[in-house]
Amino acid sequence: MTALRSLAFALIFYPGTAVCVLVGVITAPLGADAFRRAALRWSRFHYWCAVNILGIRTHIEGEIPAQPVLYAIKHESMYETLEVIRLFHNPAVLVKKELADIPLWGWIARRHGVIPIDRSGGARALRALVAAARSAVAQNRSLVIFPEGTRVAHGERPPLRAGFAALYKSFGLPVVPVAVDSGRLWPRRRFLKRPGVITFRFGAPIEPGLDRDAAEALVHERINALND
């Protein structure tokens, strides 16, 4: 049954995603709001497929802030990458540059306000990232970063990448660490996805002003809270 569910998900979600991309291209002349509505529809479609085909649901622990913050989220699967669009109000998500360079999809993602991270670009790329994030904050948008830099297997606790500290120091936003255990059901690089509940645990906000080591230690501890 797990294999059949996973196959059905692939046969429905990915063609549906292609339709969402096409709609995004067609509605491009309508401006940024049209892209944001298209992204939200895509995220909701993804969750509908997760619930009704895979039998996977999201459970929220803690409070989702109403004001703009910097979300630092555990990254174990594609699942949370799409869920943040549905759960948060118009977030600006930081993603690997390779994703933002995908033909058509990457163009739409950039128009939506996704912020590419070029980890090989050095100081110049970091300045561009901070400038793009500053623009998003000026629009009253929350920032979303996956501070581990890539998907990791459930239970792994890699150190945070440098981009988190740069954003924390630059904007004075509270940091909300979010623990996610999606890798239990939706392992990275695996076709099979098991039914169950994926938890998003929102930790207490970490106020600005801490030194880098203290802030990173708190975030690292709290985004891994569901590993125990």
N, C-alpha and C positions, 0 to 999 in steps of 0.2 A: 504493500500500500504506500509506503514512503517513496518508493521509486516512481510509482504511478503519479502520486501527488507532485513530485518534483518535476517530472516530465510535463505534466499538464501546466504547471506554473511556467515553465520555460516556453511552452507553445503559446501561451496566452499573454504573459507579461512582456516578453521581448518584442513580438509584433505590435502589441499595444504601445510600447515605448516608441517604436518607429512612427506610429501614427501621431503620438504626442509631439515628436520632433517635427514632423511635417506640419502639424497645426502651428507650432511655434514659428516656423519659417513663414507660413502664410500670414500670420498675424503680426509679423515683425513691424510693419508700418504703423501699428497702433501704439507703439512705444513700450516703455519699461513695465508699466502696469499689466499689459497684456502678457508679457513674459512671466511675470510673477503669478498671474492667475493660471497660466499654462503649467508652470512648475508645481503649483499647489494641486492642480488636477492630477498631474502625473504621480505625485506623492500619495494622494488619496487612492488612486488606481492601484498603486503598488501595495498599499495596506489592504485594500479590498482583496487583492489576489492572495496576499499572505494569510488573511483570515479565512477566506472561503475556499481556497485551494489547498494551501499548506497546513491550515489549522494552527497558525502562529498568531498570537496576539501580543499587544504591548501592555505592560503594567507599569504605572507611574508610582514611584515612592518619593515623597517630598513635594515641594512647591516649585512650579515653573514661574520665575520672576516676570512681572509685568513690565519692568523697565529694562532698557538696554543693558546687557552684560556681556562679558566674555565667557562663553561656554567652552570648557575643556572636557572633551568626551573620550572615553575609552573606545578603541576601534578594533572590533573583532570580525565584522562582516560588512557587506554592502547594506545590510538592513538599516542600520542607524544613519547611514549617509542620506537615505531618502526620508526616514522618519523625522529628521530634524526640520524638514521643510513643512511637514504637516503639524508638528507639535509646537513650533515656535512661530512668532509673527514676523514674516518677511526677513529671515536671517540672512546675513552675508557669510557664506560658507567658504572656508579656505580648503582648497584641494590641490593635489599634485598637478603640476603644469601639464604633465602628460595627458591627464583627463580633460583639461581645458583646451587641449590641442586636437581632440577628436573631431574630425570633420562634421559639420552641421551641429552636432550635439554640443561641442565645445563653444561654437560661436553663440549658440542660444544661451548656454550657461554663463558666458561672459556678459551677455546683454542682461541677463537676470541679476548679475551682481556677484557671481562667484569670483573669488580672489585666488588666482593661481599662485602656487608656491614653487619657485624655481630653486631647488636646493643646491644646484651646481652653479648658480649665477653669482655667488659671492655677495659682497657688501652692496653692490648696485641692485641686485635682485631683492635684497632685504629692504633697501630703501623704497623700492617700488611697491613691495608688499605693504609696508607701513603706510605709504601714501594712499594706496587703495583702501586699506582698512580705515584710515582717517576719514576718507570720503564717505564710507558706509556709516561710520559713527555719526558724522554730521547729519546724515539722513535719519537719525534715530533708529538705526538698525542694530540688533545684536550681532556679535561676531561668534562664529563657531569654528573651533580648531580641534583637530584630532592630534594632540601633542606628541603622540608616539610616532607619528609620521607615516604609518602604514598599518594595515591590518595585522593583528597578532593572534595566535591561537589562544583559546580560553585558558587562563591560568598563567600565561606569560606576563612578565612585568618589566618590559624594557625601559630604559631611561627616556626622559622627555627630550625632544629635539629643541634646538636653539630658538626656533621661531616663536614658541610660547613666551619665553622671557622677554623677547623684543616687544611683543604686543602688550604684555602686562606692564612693562615699564613705560610704554609710550602713551597710553590713553587714560590711565587712572580709573579704569572700569573695575567693578567687582568681578571676581572670577567665580563662576559656578561650576564646580567639578561634577561630572556626571559619570557614574559607573554603569556599564552595560554588560550584560552576559550573553549577547547574541551568539557568540561562538559555540555555545553548547548545542544549539539547534541548527545554526546556519554556519558551519565551519568554512573558513576561507579556502578557496580553490577546491571546493567539494561540490559535486552536483547534487547530492542528496541532502535534503533539508527535513528535519524532524518536526512534528507538531509540538506545541507547548507554549509557554509564556516567556517572553523576553522582558526583563525588568530594566527600566531606566531609573536609577536612584540619584536624585538631585541632592548633592551635599550642601552644607551651609556655605553661604558666600564667603569668599576670601577677599578681604578689603585690600585696596591698593596701598602701596607704601612699604610692603615688606621687602627685604633684600631678596635677591634672585634665588639663593639656595633655599631659604625658608619657604618661599612661594612654591617652588618646584617640589619640595618635599611634601607639602600639604596636598598639592594637586595629585602627585604620584600616589600618595596613600589613599586618597578618596576615590580616584577613578578605578582603583583596583579593589574597592571594598567588596565587590561581588565575587572575587576570586576565592575567598576563604570558604 
